Amino acid sequence: MSHKEHWNKAYADKSTDQLGWFQQNPEPSMGLIRSLNLSRYAEILDVGAGASSLIEHLLEDGFQNINVNDISPVALDKLREALGKEECNVEWLVDDIVSPTVLKELPLLDLWHDRAVLHFFIEDRDQLAYFNLLKQKVKSKGYVIIAAFAVGGAEKCSGLPILQYNQEMLSQRLGFDFELKEVIDFTFVNPHGDERPYIYTLYQRK
Ligand SMILES: C[S@@+](CC[C@H](N)C(=O)[O-])C[C@H]1O[C@@H](n2cnc3c(N)ncnc32)[C@H](O)[C@@H]1O
């Protein structure tokens, strides 16, 4: 089964609130985003957004340029439906983040947000492709929030193997051009009651 098929099936098989990564309240992401005092016109990209409640919260905060990516069209259809109406402030981008086509056409970004996506790329070439796109697209003074499974935590997500991260690994991939602003150890309790320790990092490009 291809990655796209895996994710389409994951979203088709379960209601959104039964997905192992479902969050009613997208924290600490929203807290971090609010602390940045971004303009309402900031270009925001949520990579591998799935059916995340983050988008609804960003819309509630008045953001007008929200780019929502996922490899799974099924996931984005669910999210579009959950939002309840056609949202003119959202761009829907079905694309593979490690083999991008439409994502390459994005304007420069004020914020790159990733929760629970990078950790699925266990091959070095996929990690390189991910960080290449990030570095092409995040503008000077722009921000990067990456949340990944922490070292010592779960070894799989959605039945797929993952790579656990610590802050040093992320800083190394981003390089000296990205200044670390904040690190949060956050234990997410999933809808089945299981603990999933994450590391949340916030960087700003120089
Ligand atoms: C564990 S879920 C997290 C979803 C969302 N970020 C959240 O916090 O609820 C991982 C997401 O990454 C997406 N994904 C996996 N591989 C991807 C890829 N190569 N390009 C874009 N999205 C991908 C999946 O479809 C899925 O929605």
The ligand as an SDF file (V2000), in Angstrom:
LIG
                    3D

 27 29  0  0  0  0  0  0  0  0999 V2000
   -0.3940   11.7570   12.5410 C   0  0  0  0  0  0  0  0  0  0  0  0
   -1.2080   12.6740   11.3130 S   0  0  0  0  0  0  0  0  0  0  0  0
   -1.1620   14.3280   11.9430 C   0  0  0  0  0  0  0  0  0  0  0  0
   -2.2270   15.1980   11.3250 C   0  0  0  0  0  0  0  0  0  0  0  0
   -2.2470   16.6610   11.8320 C   0  0  0  0  0  0  0  0  0  0  0  0
   -0.9940   17.3280   11.6310 N   0  0  0  0  0  0  0  0  0  0  0  0
   -2.6380   16.7160   13.2740 C   0  0  0  0  0  0  0  0  0  0  0  0
   -1.8600   17.1680   14.1140 O   0  0  0  0  0  0  0  0  0  0  0  0
   -3.7730   16.3030   13.5610 O   0  0  0  0  0  0  0  0  0  0  0  0
   -0.0150   12.7300   10.0070 C   0  0  0  0  0  0  0  0  0  0  0  0
   -0.5300   13.4450    8.7670 C   0  0  0  0  0  0  0  0  0  0  0  0
    0.5080   13.5780    7.8060 O   0  0  0  0  0  0  0  0  0  0  0  0
   -0.0220   13.3370    6.5210 C   0  0  0  0  0  0  0  0  0  0  0  0
    1.0990   12.9370    5.6630 N   0  0  0  0  0  0  0  0  0  0  0  0
    1.8310   11.7940    5.7520 C   0  0  0  0  0  0  0  0  0  0  0  0
    2.7860   11.7640    4.8130 N   0  0  0  0  0  0  0  0  0  0  0  0
    2.6650   12.9300    4.1240 C   0  0  0  0  0  0  0  0  0  0  0  0
    3.3730   13.4860    3.0190 C   0  0  0  0  0  0  0  0  0  0  0  0
    4.3900   12.8270    2.4560 N   0  0  0  0  0  0  0  0  0  0  0  0
    2.9840   14.7000    2.5640 N   0  0  0  0  0  0  0  0  0  0  0  0
    1.9440   15.3670    3.1320 C   0  0  0  0  0  0  0  0  0  0  0  0
    1.2340   14.8790    4.1740 N   0  0  0  0  0  0  0  0  0  0  0  0
    1.5920   13.6730    4.6590 C   0  0  0  0  0  0  0  0  0  0  0  0
   -1.0520   12.2580    6.7570 C   0  0  0  0  0  0  0  0  0  0  0  0
   -1.9960   12.1250    5.7360 O   0  0  0  0  0  0  0  0  0  0  0  0
   -1.6620   12.7070    8.0770 C   0  0  0  0  0  0  0  0  0  0  0  0
   -2.7540   13.5730    7.8930 O   0  0  0  0  0  0  0  0  0  0  0  0
  1  2  1  0
  2  3  1  0
  2 10  1  0
  3  4  1  0
  4  5  1  0
  5  6  1  0
  5  7  1  0
  7  8  2  0
  7  9  1  0
 10 11  1  0
 11 12  1  0
 11 26  1  0
 12 13  1  0
 13 14  1  0
 13 24  1  0
 14 15  1  0
 14 23  1  0
 15 16  2  0
 16 17  1  0
 17 18  1  0
 17 23  2  0
 18 19  1  0
 18 20  2  0
 20 21  1  0
 21 22  2  0
 22 23  1  0
 24 25  1  0
 24 26  1  0
 26 27  1  0
M  CHG  2   2   1   9  -1
M  END
$$$$
